[in-house]
Amino acid sequence: MGASIVAVVGTIVGGALGAVLGFVFERRNAVDASRRARAETLRQERSTAYAQFAGALGVYRRAQIDRWDTNSTDTGVAADALGEARRQRDAAREAMFRVQLLAGTRSVREGAQAAFNAMDISSDERRGRQGCT
């Protein structure tokens, strides 16, 4: 009789211990999987933001060059070119802010700002520089 009681108690304790350990390991696996999924989502968002920023900088630079090349006496054409350049600058700035929000390091944030500043020829004009750099 004593042996059967020990066997029953051992079975109950073993089952409970197995259930607790199973729960702990499953929970850890779920947390790890969630962490990996978040990291992958962030990587994809960063990649998209970097590509959009590069594209926005190119479009902005092209709009600035088009504005410069507008040698029209028609002030309406010049005003349209200026307006387009400003719209594209705003789009590039917005893309830069997204990069800066998603960036994991300070050097990426500073690099985005430096890239924008290099393309922002309106700031060149304010400093009195002419021409494409």
Secondary structure, 3 states (H helix, E strand, C coil): CHHHHHHHHHHHHHHHHHHHHHHHHHHHHHHHHHHHHHHHHHHHHHHHHHHHHHHHHHHHHHHHHHHHHCCCCCHHHHHHHHHHHHHHHHHHHHHHHHHHHHCCCHHHHHHHHHHHHHHCHHHHHHCCCCCCC
